[in-house]
Amino acid sequence: MRAFFKNNSLSLVFLALFFLSVTGQLVTGWKEHNEERTEEGAAKISITAYMHSGHFLQATFENWESEFLQMALFVILTIFSSSKRIFRIQAGGR
């Protein structure tokens, strides 16, 4: 099990970041959407109803358009992960 986490650490970090960002998008978007509905005199909606709304989908896709930042993060973490591995190999450790 330890080898699994070691060999897949970069993927696991990005998967965790993905879920954190989608959860943050969901909660903040839901609160903002309900504030807008309250200002317009409409009733608030549940978080599950918000998940299926066009507002959530639009906001999520707009945020994921920042692919250059995502790619930069991927490159930086890959370089960091690889450099640590190379250093361990050169030092004689595994």
C-alpha positions in Angstrom: 0.0 0.0 0.0 2.9 2.4 0.8 4.3 1.8 -2.6 1.0 2.7 -4.2 1.0 6.1 -2.5 4.6 6.7 -3.4 4.3 5.8 -7.0 1.0 7.7 -7.5 1.6 10.7 -5.2 1.4 13.3 -8.0 -1.9 11.9 -9.3 -3.4 11.6 -5.8 -2.4 15.3 -5.1 -4.1 16.5 -8.3 -7.2 14.4 -7.6 -7.5 15.9 -4.1 -7.0 19.4 -5.5 -9.6 18.7 -8.1 -12.2 17.6 -5.5 -11.3 20.5 -3.2 -11.8 23.0 -6.0 -15.1 21.6 -7.2 -16.4 21.5 -3.7 -15.3 25.1 -3.1 -16.9 26.1 -6.4 -20.1 24.3 -5.4 -20.4 25.9 -2.0 -19.5 29.5 -2.9 -21.5 29.4 -6.1 -24.6 28.1 -4.2 -24.3 30.9 -1.7 -23.9 33.5 -4.3 -26.8 32.2 -6.4 -29.1 32.1 -3.4 -28.1 35.7 -2.6 -29.0 36.7 -6.1 -32.3 34.9 -5.9 -33.1 36.5 -2.6 -32.4 40.0 -4.1 -34.8 39.2 -6.9 -37.5 38.0 -4.6 -37.3 34.3 -5.5 -37.0 31.4 -3.1 -33.6 29.9 -2.2 -32.7 26.5 -3.7 -31.1 23.5 -2.1 -27.5 22.6 -2.9 -28.5 19.5 -4.8 -30.8 21.6 -7.0 -27.9 24.1 -7.5 -25.7 21.2 -8.6 -28.1 20.5 -11.5 -28.5 24.1 -12.5 -27.0 25.9 -15.4 -25.4 28.5 -13.1 -23.2 25.8 -11.5 -22.2 24.3 -14.8 -21.4 27.7 -16.4 -19.4 28.9 -13.4 -17.5 25.6 -13.2 -16.5 25.6 -16.9 -15.5 29.2 -16.7 -13.1 28.4 -13.9 -11.6 25.4 -15.6 -10.8 27.6 -18.7 -7.7 28.8 -16.8 -5.8 25.8 -18.2 -2.6 27.7 -18.3 -2.5 27.9 -14.6 -3.4 24.3 -14.2 -0.7 23.3 -16.6 1.9 25.4 -14.8 1.0 23.8 -11.5 1.3 20.3 -13.1 4.7 21.1 -14.5 6.0 22.6 -11.3 4.8 19.6 -9.2 6.2 17.2 -11.7 9.6 18.9 -11.7 9.6 18.9 -7.9 8.6 15.3 -7.6 11.1 14.2 -10.2 14.0 16.2 -8.7 13.3 14.6 -5.3 13.4 11.1 -6.9 16.6 11.8 -8.8 18.3 13.2 -5.7 17.4 10.0 -3.8 18.7 7.8 -6.6 22.0 9.7 -6.7 22.3 9.5 -2.9 21.9 5.8 -3.1 18.5 5.6 -1.5 15.3 4.4 -3.0 
